[in-house]
Amino acid sequence: MIFNYLIGNNDAHGKNFSLLYPGAGTENLQVQLAPLYDVVSTIYYPELSQKMAMKIGGEYSSAKVTPQNFEKLAEEAGLAKPLVRRRVPELADAVLSTLPNLEIQNPITESVAALIKKRAEKIRASFRSNSSP
């Protein structure tokens, strides 16, 4: 969910998340999140809705999401607020460190990568400047 938020995939629905069950039927059962699919930076396309399919801490507009919205999401999901507040800038760092390693072969991909970079930098900064005790 955080990754989709970072890259501006406003069309990420709950149906876009799946679980894998390796070892099903044995004592070695594991539950894992499946690899992401149907991932698109919808914010690149102005004709698409800017409203997120799933709200984050009560907010549907990704442009209005704050660290406090992620704290509310953590509370709603039964997760530790500090864990979620750390994870968002960690994933922003991972996105930013990966972008320079991508093979970008056309101007649209270059524009999308630049948009994601700008967005991840802004989000990371907002979490670092708004850290709670």
Secondary structure by P-SEA (a helix, b strand, c coil): caaaaaacccccccccbbbbbcccccccbbbbbcccccccccccccccccccccccccccccccccaaaaaaaaaaacccaaaaaaaaaaaaaaaaaaccccccccaaaaaaaaaaaaaaaaaaaaaaaaccc
